[in-house]
Amino acid sequence: MSLNDPYLWLEDLSDKKVLEWAYEQDRIAREYVRASSERLYGRLLKLYEEPLPYAFRVTRAGYIYMVRGRDYRLRIRYRDGEERDIVSSESLGPDAIITWYAARDEGDVVAYYHSSGGRDVGFLDVIDVDSGELIDRIEGSVHGIVFLGRDRFYYSRFYRSGKCPDGVSAPCDRVFLRSSGKEEMVFGAGIPTSNFILVKSSSDMGSALITISYGWHRSRIYFGDLLRPESWVEIYGGDFVSHPIDRVGDCVLVATYDRGGMGRIVCVSGNRVEEIVGEGDEHLSSAAILDNVILAVYTDKDYCYSKIHYYSVKGDLLGRYIPETPSTINLYMDRGFEGEILVEMTSYVQRYRVLRIGRDLSVGVIAESRRLEDIDIDHGWARSHDGARIHYFIVGKRGSKPSRIVLYGYGGFGISLTPNYYLWSIPLIEDGAILVVANLRGGSELGEKWHREGMREKKINVFMDFIAVAEDLRRRFGDIKIAIHGRSNGGLLVASAITMRPDLFDAAVIGYPVIDLLRFDKLYIGRAWVPEYGDPEDPRDRRYLEEYSPYHKVKPGAGYPPVFIYTGLNDDRVHPAHAFKFHARLREYGYESYLRVERSSGHIGSSPEILAREAADYLGFIYTALGLHTRSG
């Protein structure tokens, strides 16, 4: 295989010729889908502008949460029922988005992170909730806020390039103590490249619980006095994933995946490790503490939906909560406050449902969206190349014949594709197509072992799982058309699938992808993904990366299906050159490929108008490829 790279020049976004080339490819792509895109845009805009409340946090003042719709807002619902905005993205500038926030327990001060045009790099603003007064502002890539006072807090800074203050090469995290606008680094010196640091406090605000993660498959836990960083010492960890839940008495409760990878909960106290909740045959996806009750969220081993088990801190099973509709359960906060915790759910038929769980384990609904009543959800199981059983969801309008299918997947970084309300899929389903979502290795639907079976030299399993699902669909439903779709790491999946088995697919849509596996570590923060993919600079890793890197697998005469690739110039996480170079190589060999380049979008999204227009364009391509008819919005 020749590793000559004639399109290396497309990595330089400061080169006017590169931008001119990209704009011309974009013009061609948009013109090709214009007719069907225009019919879809109105419907999609309504979907993307529909308000979505999420990231609920209980405080003494009331519930603080975010809303995404026509813009991005941070809101508060006071204890007396009054609601109001704390801040809106409209006040932060054009194309601004708010991505996350942290709040004091008192609910009087919040810190929120915002950026422009979907970039990862932005600003952290700390403001007074009542007056809106700006208390502090930090520029850069920051996360993990722990408030110690109104203008005093810890935060982690992510260094994307260059070196950390202690000389370690980026990417790397370091923890700072910020007070009245001044700061000092207090933790992380000497921690190697590609390790990430997250600090949180115990419920009583007495202890610091720190997770140091190498990639997405190994972590260590540190513990100490919240106010004394010099006391933070390692108490648990190894070549496995673990997360601190909270401190209860003299115990640090830890969710650990040290045995079969499904997860158990242990008490770490000094040199003693005592099992509280044992490992079962279902994946412990998250856990939280509410007073003296552990909420453990598990993923069903057969049908890949979420459910909650309640345990005492001694490990006694107190009860279960199983959603009426197969759903994904998210815990934005991993601890309750003043006797309540808020739990968020989503599914294929309901975008959001927010539950309040009280200390008596009573469950009430505080917010929910409309339900889609005419949707059927079915399941399938395929056998991969090595016999692994691969589950997939089948979602369609009641009575629809499975003749046109959009197969979606991800398969990496331990991210599970449990039920979700994919906005882009709604028009497809309404117009008679079938959405199939595959639970591939590389995710964590079946535990950490499932994740590791799709990492590094075993990454080929992910692609083979995806291919097995496509083959099973063709056996099951006969004469069908299949378009495949994936984004980010899912873009790598789709690009790999078409280079391995082009005969299986009728069209491919690839969004914001990682595709050049021999140079990803040299583009933006790609070095951070070495633990997941492998190191192109290591000869052993490079050998298997060469075997599946899609960019290097493109060859003439292979009969690849039509491809639509979309990316954004503001994507400062996954370099647009991955998309540029793959498209250029496909076009070099005469394949039908279209490249859409958004000027105001990054890896984390953009405004609803831009998101709707982008979705309308790649859906327009799918409609054309599958022969679907669309109604106007």
Secondary structure, DSSP 8 states (H G I E B T S, - for coil): -----TTGGGG-TT-HHHHHHHHHHHHHHHHHHHHHHHHHHHHHHHHHHS-EEEEEEE-SSEEEEEEESSSEEEEEEETTS-EEEEEEGGGG-TTEEEEEEEE-TTSSEEEEEEEETT-S-EEEEEEETTT--EEEEEEESEEEEEEEETTEEEEEEEE-SSB-TTS-BSSEEEEEEEETTEEEEEE-TT--TTEEEEEEE-TTS-EEEEEEEETTTEEEEEEEETT-GGG-EEEEEESS-EEEEEEETTEEEEEE--SSSS-EEEEEETTEEEEEE---SSEEEEEEEETTEEEEEEE-TTT--EEEEEEETT--EEEEE--SS--EEE-SSSB-BTTEEEEEEE-SSBS-EEEEEETT--EEEEEE--B-TTEEEEEEEEE-TTS-EEEEEEEEETT--TTEEEEE----TT----S---TTHHHHHHTT-EEEEE--TTS-TT-HHHHHTTSGGGTHHHHHHHHHHHHHHHHHHSS-EEEEEEETHHHHHHHHHHHH-GGG-SEEEEES----TTTGGGSTTGGGGHHHH--TTSHHHHHHHHHH-HHHH--TTS----EEEEEETT-SSS-THHHHHHHHHHHHTT--EEEEEESS-BTTB--HHHHHHHHHHHHHHHHHHHT------
